Amino acid sequence: MDKFPQPEKSSGYKLAEDGQILETTGHLLEVGDRVLMNILAIGEGDLDGIEVTTSGFNYWRYMCQHPDEVYTVTGFDFSEDTEVSYTLSGAMEGNNWFSNELILLPAPKSRFEEIKSMTFQEMAQNLIPMIVYDLCEDGVPGPEAVEKWLSESMSPQSTGQSNT
């Protein structure tokens, strides 16, 4: 088995910006939740079906090479008697994942956090319109304007939500 550099060992909890302690594993997820792969928990388990798969895709290698990649929960699998598993978007979509193998990301509070938590597909689809229609509406901004724009809350226009 190939070994890849691992992130620091996680306690299963994450400290939010407001100081609140958030549980990050062993939770119930909803379709649309943003998650990271819990590489430490996955590495401690059996990698059969993750490293060696019938499709030939090595999920273990991919997640270790892309530890910060964000995925969206796209569905549930109730075929296991003991625990529900989840299907994900992107490179992890061809497998099912248990909640302890996923780290739930908190809802973004600024444009910077929203962009940082986008999946690859969401960036490809939404990043240019966000920049062109929100940031560059009045021309090319300077560094201070970009910093201010990134720290602001998401506008309903850029999130695809409406005010009604």
Contacts in CASP RR format, 6 or more apart in sequence:
PFRMAT RR
TARGET T0000
AUTHOR 0000-0000-0000
METHOD contacts of the structure
MODEL  1
MDKFPQPEKSSGYKLAEDGQILETTGHLLEVGDRVLMNILAIGEGDLDGI
EVTTSGFNYWRYMCQHPDEVYTVTGFDFSEDTEVSYTLSGAMEGNNWFSN
ELILLPAPKSRFEEIKSMTFQEMAQNLIPMIVYDLCEDGVPGPEAVEKWL
SESMSPQSTGQSNT
1 47 0 8 1.000
1 51 0 8 1.000
1 60 0 8 1.000
2 60 0 8 1.000
2 61 0 8 1.000
4 61 0 8 1.000
4 64 0 8 1.000
4 65 0 8 1.000
5 64 0 8 1.000
6 39 0 8 1.000
6 40 0 8 1.000
6 64 0 8 1.000
7 39 0 8 1.000
7 40 0 8 1.000
7 67 0 8 1.000
9 40 0 8 1.000
10 24 0 8 1.000
10 25 0 8 1.000
10 38 0 8 1.000
10 40 0 8 1.000
10 103 0 8 1.000
12 23 0 8 1.000
12 24 0 8 1.000
12 25 0 8 1.000
13 21 0 8 1.000
13 22 0 8 1.000
13 23 0 8 1.000
13 24 0 8 1.000
14 21 0 8 1.000
14 22 0 8 1.000
14 24 0 8 1.000
14 103 0 8 1.000
14 106 0 8 1.000
15 21 0 8 1.000
15 22 0 8 1.000
16 22 0 8 1.000
16 106 0 8 1.000
17 109 0 8 1.000
22 104 0 8 1.000
22 106 0 8 1.000
24 38 0 8 1.000
24 103 0 8 1.000
24 104 0 8 1.000
25 38 0 8 1.000
25 41 0 8 1.000
25 99 0 8 1.000
25 100 0 8 1.000
25 102 0 8 1.000
25 103 0 8 1.000
26 99 0 8 1.000
26 100 0 8 1.000
27 99 0 8 1.000
27 104 0 8 1.000
28 84 0 8 1.000
28 99 0 8 1.000
29 35 0 8 1.000
29 73 0 8 1.000
29 86 0 8 1.000
29 99 0 8 1.000
29 102 0 8 1.000
29 104 0 8 1.000
30 73 0 8 1.000
31 73 0 8 1.000
31 74 0 8 1.000
31 75 0 8 1.000
31 76 0 8 1.000
32 72 0 8 1.000
32 73 0 8 1.000
32 74 0 8 1.000
33 72 0 8 1.000
33 73 0 8 1.000
33 104 0 8 1.000
33 105 0 8 1.000
34 70 0 8 1.000
34 71 0 8 1.000
34 72 0 8 1.000
34 73 0 8 1.000
34 104 0 8 1.000
34 105 0 8 1.000
34 117 0 8 1.000
34 119 0 8 1.000
35 70 0 8 1.000
35 71 0 8 1.000
35 72 0 8 1.000
35 73 0 8 1.000
35 88 0 8 1.000
35 102 0 8 1.000
35 103 0 8 1.000
35 104 0 8 1.000
35 105 0 8 1.000
36 67 0 8 1.000
36 68 0 8 1.000
36 69 0 8 1.000
36 70 0 8 1.000
36 71 0 8 1.000
36 102 0 8 1.000
36 103 0 8 1.000
36 105 0 8 1.000
37 63 0 8 1.000
37 67 0 8 1.000
37 69 0 8 1.000
37 71 0 8 1.000
37 92 0 8 1.000
37 97 0 8 1.000
37 101 0 8 1.000
37 102 0 8 1.000
37 103 0 8 1.000
38 100 0 8 1.000
38 101 0 8 1.000
38 102 0 8 1.000
38 103 0 8 1.000
39 63 0 8 1.000
39 64 0 8 1.000
39 67 0 8 1.000
41 100 0 8 1.000
41 101 0 8 1.000
42 50 0 8 1.000
42 60 0 8 1.000
42 63 0 8 1.000
42 101 0 8 1.000
43 60 0 8 1.000
47 60 0 8 1.000
49 59 0 8 1.000
49 95 0 8 1.000
50 59 0 8 1.000
50 60 0 8 1.000
50 95 0 8 1.000
51 58 0 8 1.000
51 59 0 8 1.000
51 60 0 8 1.000
51 61 0 8 1.000
52 58 0 8 1.000
53 59 0 8 1.000
53 95 0 8 1.000
55 94 0 8 1.000
57 91 0 8 1.000
57 94 0 8 1.000
59 91 0 8 1.000
59 92 0 8 1.000
59 95 0 8 1.000
62 91 0 8 1.000
62 92 0 8 1.000
63 69 0 8 1.000
63 92 0 8 1.000
66 91 0 8 1.000
69 91 0 8 1.000
69 119 0 8 1.000
69 120 0 8 1.000
70 105 0 8 1.000
70 117 0 8 1.000
70 118 0 8 1.000
70 119 0 8 1.000
71 88 0 8 1.000
71 89 0 8 1.000
71 90 0 8 1.000
71 91 0 8 1.000
71 92 0 8 1.000
71 119 0 8 1.000
72 88 0 8 1.000
72 89 0 8 1.000
72 119 0 8 1.000
72 122 0 8 1.000
73 86 0 8 1.000
73 87 0 8 1.000
73 88 0 8 1.000
73 102 0 8 1.000
74 87 0 8 1.000
74 88 0 8 1.000
74 89 0 8 1.000
74 93 0 8 1.000
75 86 0 8 1.000
75 87 0 8 1.000
76 84 0 8 1.000
76 85 0 8 1.000
76 86 0 8 1.000
76 87 0 8 1.000
77 84 0 8 1.000
77 85 0 8 1.000
77 86 0 8 1.000
77 87 0 8 1.000
77 96 0 8 1.000
78 84 0 8 1.000
79 85 0 8 1.000
83 98 0 8 1.000
83 99 0 8 1.000
84 99 0 8 1.000
85 96 0 8 1.000
85 97 0 8 1.000
85 98 0 8 1.000
86 96 0 8 1.000
86 97 0 8 1.000
86 98 0 8 1.000
86 99 0 8 1.000
86 102 0 8 1.000
87 93 0 8 1.000
87 94 0 8 1.000
87 96 0 8 1.000
87 97 0 8 1.000
88 95 0 8 1.000
88 97 0 8 1.000
88 102 0 8 1.000
89 119 0 8 1.000
89 121 0 8 1.000
90 119 0 8 1.000
90 120 0 8 1.000
90 121 0 8 1.000
105 117 0 8 1.000
108 114 0 8 1.000
108 116 0 8 1.000
108 117 0 8 1.000
108 154 0 8 1.000
109 153 0 8 1.000
110 150 0 8 1.000
110 151 0 8 1.000
110 152 0 8 1.000
110 153 0 8 1.000
110 154 0 8 1.000
111 130 0 8 1.000
111 134 0 8 1.000
111 149 0 8 1.000
111 150 0 8 1.000
111 151 0 8 1.000
111 152 0 8 1.000
111 153 0 8 1.000
111 154 0 8 1.000
111 158 0 8 1.000
112 150 0 8 1.000
112 151 0 8 1.000
114 154 0 8 1.000
114 158 0 8 1.000
114 159 0 8 1.000
115 123 0 8 1.000
115 127 0 8 1.000
115 130 0 8 1.000
115 150 0 8 1.000
118 126 0 8 1.000
118 127 0 8 1.000
126 158 0 8 1.000
129 158 0 8 1.000
130 158 0 8 1.000
133 157 0 8 1.000
133 158 0 8 1.000
134 149 0 8 1.000
134 155 0 8 1.000
134 157 0 8 1.000
134 158 0 8 1.000
135 141 0 8 1.000
135 145 0 8 1.000
135 146 0 8 1.000
135 149 0 8 1.000
141 149 0 8 1.000
156 162 0 8 1.000
156 163 0 8 1.000
END
